[in-house]
Amino acid sequence: MKKLALPLALGLIVIVVDQASKQWALDALSGGRTISVFGDFLSFELAFNSGAAFSFGSSATWVFTLISAVVSVALPFFMGRFGLTGRIILGIVWGGAVGNLIDRLVREPGFPGGYVVDFINYNGWFIGNVADIALVVGLLALFLVEVFADDDATGGVEAKPAAVAGAEDGATEDTDTELDPVEVDEE
């Protein structure tokens, strides 16, 4: 459990920031108010999402609630199988999943189909929230570490030559083997 303390703490920070920012959005952006951050490229605008990313599956909110609940409960049990970097990334992903699950459980129209509060408008392409950022950045980071890391950051074991792997395990090479004589031409 000790090795999960940091990842779960980071996940809890994501949850608190996500829920606080959503409450801010509900208070500051109600009534159709929009706050421009970087012109039209990035603004704050309140939206309620009944589906998944890009409002996909808006008629199956209960399915996303069920999937989020399973991931939120199961992920901490699997984090321990990863190296520190992987655990940290998964802690952030867990925080994002729980942040959106809270909305689905307690927001209107009610359990299990509550709407997720979204408020970060990315140039009209989509509107998201802090939990979405944690999920997307975390999953992207996990992918990049899995593909490009040369250590066991995510729990994978780097392939090693058999002699090196054996020596690290305390085994020694068998040096008593006979070698075939090599004929040398002495001219």
NORVEN-V370832 format. One record per residue. N is the residue number from 1. PHI is phi in whole degrees, 0 to 359 (NA if undefined). OMEGA is omega in radians with two decimals (999 if undefined). D_CENTER is the distance of its C-alpha to the mean C-alpha in Angstrom with 2 decimals. Layout:
[[N,PHI,OMEGA,D_CENTER] [N,PHI,OMEGA,D_CENTER]]
//
This chain:
[[1,NA,-3.12,19.27] [2,300,-3.11,19.92] [3,286,3.08,17.16] [4,263,-3.06,14.63] [5,301,-3.12,16.28] [6,295,3.13,14.45] [7,300,3.13,10.81] [8,290,3.07,12.08] [9,297,3.10,14.11] [10,296,3.07,11.41] [11,299,3.11,9.68] [12,295,3.08,13.28] [13,297,3.10,13.86] [14,301,-3.13,11.21] [15,298,-3.12,12.99] [16,296,3.14,16.35] [17,296,3.13,15.92] [18,299,-3.10,14.61] [19,293,3.11,17.53] [20,294,-3.14,20.01] [21,291,3.08,19.35] [22,293,3.09,19.78] [23,295,3.06,22.96] [24,302,-3.13,24.13] [25,299,3.11,23.67] [26,298,-3.13,25.65] [27,283,-2.99,28.36] [28,272,-2.99,28.60] [29,246,3.14,28.03] [30,294,3.14,29.95] [31,79,3.08,32.96] [32,84,-3.14,31.44] [33,291,3.08,31.17] [34,236,3.08,29.14] [35,245,3.13,28.41] [36,280,3.12,28.30] [37,256,3.07,26.08] [38,229,-3.12,26.72] [39,58,3.10,29.38] [40,278,-3.07,28.27] [41,294,-3.13,25.22] [42,217,3.13,23.18] [43,214,3.07,24.45] [44,254,-3.10,23.75] [45,210,-3.05,24.96] [46,287,3.07,24.45] [47,214,3.11,23.37] [48,240,-3.02,22.58] [49,250,3.12,20.36] [50,268,-3.10,21.27] [51,251,3.10,19.17] [52,262,-3.14,15.74] [53,305,3.14,14.77] [54,60,-3.13,18.15] [55,61,3.09,19.85] [56,296,3.06,19.72] [57,70,-3.07,21.25] [58,295,3.12,22.68] [59,269,-3.11,25.23] [60,238,-3.09,22.84] [61,304,-3.11,21.04] [62,298,3.11,21.66] [63,294,3.13,19.78] [64,293,3.07,16.53] [65,296,3.14,17.39] [66,296,3.13,17.91] [67,298,3.13,14.73] [68,298,3.14,12.69] [69,295,3.14,14.99] [70,297,3.14,14.64] [71,297,-3.10,10.84] [72,295,3.14,11.24] [73,278,-3.02,14.13] [74,280,-3.01,13.26] [75,304,3.11,9.85] [76,301,3.13,11.68] [77,287,-3.13,14.37] [78,267,-3.11,12.48] [79,302,-3.09,10.82] [80,297,3.14,14.39] [81,279,-3.07,14.76] [82,254,3.01,12.73] [83,290,-3.07,14.18] [84,303,-3.13,13.57] [85,300,3.11,11.32] [86,298,3.12,9.02] [87,296,3.13,9.38] [88,297,3.14,8.75] [89,298,-3.14,5.42] [90,294,3.05,4.63] [91,297,3.11,6.88] [92,293,3.09,5.49] [93,299,3.11,2.89] [94,302,3.11,6.33] [95,301,3.10,8.27] [96,295,3.13,7.53] [97,296,-3.14,8.44] [98,292,3.13,11.32] [99,302,3.12,12.43] [100,285,3.08,13.15] [101,297,3.11,14.53] [102,304,3.11,16.94] [103,301,-3.09,18.30] [104,295,-3.11,18.90] [105,273,-2.98,20.73] [106,242,-3.09,22.87] [107,273,3.10,23.44] [108,299,0.08,26.32] [109,275,3.05,27.52] [110,115,-3.11,26.37] [111,300,-0.10,24.73] [112,262,-3.02,23.10] [113,246,-3.13,23.14] [114,296,3.14,22.39] [115,277,3.06,21.35] [116,276,3.11,18.22] [117,280,3.07,19.49] [118,244,-3.12,18.62] [119,205,-3.14,20.48] [120,262,-3.08,19.18] [121,267,-3.13,21.31] [122,262,3.05,20.56] [123,57,3.14,24.15] [124,80,3.12,24.59] [125,288,3.09,22.11] [126,197,3.10,19.70] [127,238,-3.10,19.05] [128,226,-3.13,15.74] [129,211,-3.11,14.68] [130,296,3.12,12.60] [131,298,3.11,10.09] [132,297,3.10,9.88] [133,299,3.13,9.53] [134,299,-3.14,6.54] [135,294,-3.07,4.90] [136,293,-3.13,6.87] [137,295,3.13,6.88] [138,296,-3.14,3.47] [139,293,3.07,4.22] [140,296,3.12,7.59] [141,297,3.12,7.57] [142,298,3.10,6.74] [143,299,-3.10,9.44] [144,296,3.12,11.67] [145,294,3.14,11.75] [146,297,-3.08,12.50] [147,279,-2.95,15.14] [148,252,-3.10,16.69] [149,289,3.12,16.48] [150,255,3.06,19.87] [151,237,-3.12,19.16] [152,264,-3.08,17.37] [153,302,-3.12,14.36] [154,259,3.10,11.99] [155,107,3.10,14.91] [156,288,-3.13,16.75] [157,253,3.12,20.39] [158,291,3.12,22.14] [159,293,-3.14,25.31] [160,231,3.04,28.42] [161,300,-3.06,32.08] [162,303,-3.12,33.69] [163,296,3.12,36.13] [164,291,-3.14,33.49] [165,298,3.13,31.32] [166,294,-3.14,34.50] [167,295,3.12,35.69] [168,291,-3.14,32.48] [169,276,3.13,32.93] [170,96,3.12,36.48] [171,280,3.10,38.23] [172,242,3.10,40.95] [173,288,3.10,42.15] [174,279,-3.09,45.31] [175,264,-3.11,47.89] [176,269,-3.12,50.89] [177,284,3.13,50.59] [178,276,3.09,53.60] [179,258,3.07,53.34] [180,293,3.12,55.57] [181,294,3.13,58.29] [182,253,3.13,58.13] [183,279,3.12,61.41] [184,247,3.14,62.26] [185,273,-3.08,64.92] [186,259,3.11,67.29] [187,248,999,69.45]]
//
